[in-house]
Amino acid sequence: MTDHTIRCRDRRYCGGALFTVTAADQEAAHMAARNQGWLIHTANDQTTCPACQAGTHPRRNP
């Protein structure tokens, strides 16, 4: 089991959302993130946090 840190792709404006999960491999980590509401773009390995998807994430100043 390995710790995988998944970060929101909107790094310029997102308030630093990240999700850390312990899983056997990257596929299992992505599944765990999806179960928590994260949007995973596996083709380009980008993720979007649930709050950014809903437009409710606290934004940091650019």
N, C-alpha and C positions, 0 to 999 in steps of 0.2 A: 504494500500500500504506500502510495506517495501523495504528498500534499500538492494540489494544483490550485493556483491562484488565477481566477478569472476576473478580468478588469473590463469595465465599460469602455466601449470604443470611443465614446464622446469625451475624450480626455481634456479637450480645450475648455469645455463648459461644465462637465459633470463634476459634482462635488466630491469626487474620489471614490465612487462606488466600486467595491470589489467583493468577491465571493471566494472563499477558500474552502476546498473540499478535499477529503482524503479518499482516494479511489485507486483502483488497480491500474487503470490506464486513462488516457485522455478521453476516450469515448464514454467511459463510465462517469468521468468528471463532467462532461458536457450534459449527460443525461440528468445528473443531479442538479446542475444549474437550471436546466429546462424545467425541472420539477419545482424549482423555486421561482419560476416566472421569467427567467432570463431568456432572451432571444439569441440563439447561437447561429451564426452564419458560417457553417463548416467549410464552404468552398474557399473563403478567404480568411478563415479563422478569426473572425471578429465577433464581438458580443455586445449586446445592448442591455443595460439593467432595466428592471421592471419600471422604476420610477421615470427614467428617461423615455421609455415607451409611452407612458401615460402623460408625460409632460409635466410631472409634479416634482421632479428632483430639484433640490436646492441647487441653484447655479452659483458657481464661483465666478469672480470677476476675471475676464480674459486678460 
